[in-house]
Amino acid sequence: MIKRVGFFREFAPQDADDSAPSIHDAVRPSGPGDEYGVLAYLDSGTEIFSAMGAERDAISGDEWIAGAGSLVTDGTWMWPAELRHYVERYHAELPEDFLATVRAARYTAAPVSRRRTEEIILEVFGRSSFAAQVTGEPGADGFFTWYMSDLTRQSCERMLDHLDRAGLKTRHPLTDDISLFATGTEGDGPRPVRDGRAPADVLAETAAEEVALHLWFASDTFTTVTVRRLKGATAAVVHSLAGLQEPEREQVVAALVRVLDQHRGQCLGFVLDRTGRSPLTAWDAVVCDGASPSAALPDSVAVDTSRSAPASAFAGAHGTPYGHLTVFSRGPADQGR
């Protein structure tokens, strides 16, 4: 069973409940002598659930904590991503058995195997996937769409490089093959692209209506990224989550969140819908044109606050900042609503 540390009741609703200890009781005037090592350990864990946006500092209220609500593990312990902030700023006291683990590991969490990650996700969220809770149909066609401006060859090359570093590779791990497809503007396709061009060149071209590329998570597991051209220089970069079971899906989402963080300035908005509870293109006008949502709220939708619909249009969801965007999210506790 996974051990938990740092789940204070003031944190995001999915992380704690009223019976949890208060962060106010954990505040100390100073931390242990090796506090920098503890912070390094908290940084080095494996993220198994990614929450977009931010939450306010629960003590002072004067600072936003990016990624609050995300879950991190070392394979034995699990903690909320925002715990690091409270240890650094308020020297939040942590249990001695956790600190013993940190010190024994010399302040660096070992990589967590794929199998162990899946075990923890199943333990935390249960075998009934988000898809089953929301739609009654496991394995629904979820997606993570990024609306990007000025998608050039250089930006596509940079994006693919970051995806590769995050573990989503354009080449099959065993065969080294690239699976790339294009759909013409006349609807002729999708057809394999076998003319030797680099994937970044094909993704950036405007002659095709859609370009799709397999990204390999393992030799037997892949997700598909599709570039769909919209008006002007805007493109919808759609990462399919279809066919991924819950543990794999969370690992892929975590990788995609890390990559999106590096391209945030180019992002006009995004939609994360783990289960496909809303139509794929329902959000084009919401993100790009500031229209009010006409579909059920997904897990997260981010819009540019300078030209978006009023916050009330997002079903009363709590808006949090993500750079120049505002994210409206539903937590795991809301997945069945």
C-alpha positions, 0 to 999 in steps of 0.5 A: 500500500502506498504511504501518504505524506503532506496531504493537508486539509487546506490543499486541493479537494482531491488531495485531502479531506476534513480529517487530514491535518492542517498545514498551519499546525505543520509550520515551523520557524526553521527546517532540518539542516538538510532541508535543501536535500529534502526539497531536492527529493520532493522534486525528483519524484515521479508525477502520476497525476497532473492537475493543470493551473494553480492554487493559492498559497493556503497560508498567506494567499499571496502566491499561486502554486503551479501544478497544485493538485498533481500527485508525485511518488517515489514508489513507496510514498506519495505526496501532492506537488504543492508540498514542496512550496510549503516545505521551502517557504514555511519549513512544513514539518514532515514525518520522521519515517518519510525523512528516513526514506529521503536520507537513505536514498541520499536525497534523490528518488529512484525512478519508478517502474512502469509496473509500479506506477500502474499499481499506485494509480490503480490503488489511488483511483480504483479499477473503475476508470474515469471513463467508466465513472463518466460515461459507463464505457471504459476506454472512451476516446479522450484527448488533450488538445493544444491550440498553438499559434505560428506552428512552424517547422522549427517549433514542430521540431522543438515540440517533437524533441521535447515529447521525445525527452518526455518518453513519447517517441516518434520512432518505434522502440524496436523497429525504428519506424516512423508512422506518419499520415496526412489527409488532403484538403480534398478529403483524400486520406489519411495516407502514409507519408513515405517520401523521406521528409522529417516529421517536423516538416510534415506537421508544419505544412499547410497543404494537408488538412490534417497530419497524424503521427504515432508517438510511442510510449512503449513497444506495444503502446502509442498515442497519436498526435494530430495537427489540424489546421484552423483559421489563420496561423492557428493549429489544433494539436490533438493528442489522442488518449483513446485506447489507453487504460487508466495507468498508462493514460495518466503517465501519458498526460503527465508527460504531455503536461511537462511538454506543454509547460515548455510551449506555454507562450505559444499556446492560445488555450488547451482542453484536457478531456481524459474520457471524451465526454465532449466532442473533439471540436466543441472547444475550437470556438471557445478557445479561439473565438471566446465563445461560451461552452456548449458542451459538458465541461472536460477535466480542464479547459484553458482560455485567454482571459483577455478574449474569453467568455465570462467565468460564469460560462464555465459551469461555476468551475474554479479558474486558476492561472496558467501563465497568460491563460486561465484554467477551469478544471474538474477534480477527480472527485467530480469525475462522475458528475 
